[in-house]
Amino acid sequence: MNYTQFSDEELVVMILRGRAEALEALYDRYAGPSYSLALRILGDRGAAEEVVQDAFVTLWRKAGTYDPVYGRLYSWLLRIVRNRAIDELRRQRSPVRNSRSYRPDSESLADPSEAEAIRATELRSVVGGALEELPNDQREVLEMAYLEGLSQREISEYTGVPLGTVKTRTRLALKKLRKSLEPLTRESVDLDGV
């Protein structure tokens, strides 16, 4: 049976029936963007691979918790990857787990590149939280554009949504993100000017 022909929702139903081939089809479909997201958050290839594997194991075990009413499987899976990656970052920084290298604030870091990496990670977390607050349809077009590198026309073709609607959703999403991240950009400018 060719599992690539089935929709995400059909494959989830097959996973619920214990069909490992359905999970493999979803893995082939979404492992690339999942890995890309995990790598951006963690900056470590091995840790990113583990996060992706963990996310697909979660999909296998908890497929019944996915509800298409709340968004596409792709978005649900990327949220799992994002959350697992952030959990991994927290675990790595835990003073109990890694007391030698743990430093409570970036000012005390001897290596400026390490401070920059921590700041970038924190920024990714804030931006990820702002993305979570967007409506599903707007978040989805941004994820497809920025995580998968699809053009607006490709997003339109892939989703079946008119190109004008994709452009409107993108514009609205970016406007909302800009507004929710405005305090952060002001804070950054104020700190840099000191």
Residue pairs with C-beta under 8 A, 6 or more apart in sequence:
1 21
3 11
3 14
3 21
3 22
3 24
3 25
4 25
4 28
4 29
6 14
6 22
6 25
8 26
8 29
8 72
8 73
8 74
9 68
9 73
11 22
11 23
11 25
11 26
12 22
12 63
12 66
12 73
14 21
14 22
15 22
15 23
15 26
15 59
15 60
15 63
16 63
16 64
23 56
23 59
23 60
26 56
26 59
26 73
26 77
27 56
30 74
30 77
30 78
31 52
31 56
33 74
33 78
33 143
33 147
33 148
34 52
34 55
34 56
34 77
34 78
34 81
35 48
35 49
35 52
36 147
37 78
37 81
37 82
37 85
37 147
38 47
38 48
38 49
38 51
38 52
38 55
38 81
38 84
38 85
39 45
39 48
40 124
41 48
41 82
41 85
41 86
41 89
41 121
41 124
41 128
42 48
42 51
42 85
42 88
42 89
43 117
43 121
47 85
47 88
47 92
48 85
50 88
51 81
51 84
51 85
51 88
52 81
54 84
55 77
55 80
55 81
55 84
58 80
58 84
59 66
59 77
59 80
66 73
66 76
70 76
70 136
71 136
71 139
71 140
72 136
72 140
74 140
74 143
75 136
75 139
75 140
75 143
78 143
78 147
79 132
82 128
86 125
86 128
89 121
91 97
92 98
93 102
94 102
95 102
103 109
106 114
106 115
106 118
106 119
107 115
109 115
109 118
123 184
126 181
126 184
127 177
127 181
130 177
130 180
130 181
131 139
131 142
131 143
131 177
132 139
133 176
133 180
134 142
134 173
134 176
134 177
137 169
138 169
138 170
138 172
138 173
138 176
139 173
140 159
140 169
141 152
141 155
141 166
141 169
141 170
141 173
142 170
142 173
142 174
142 177
144 150
144 154
144 155
144 158
144 159
145 151
145 152
145 155
145 170
150 158
152 163
152 166
152 167
152 170
153 163
155 161
155 166
156 162
156 163
156 165
156 166
159 166
161 169
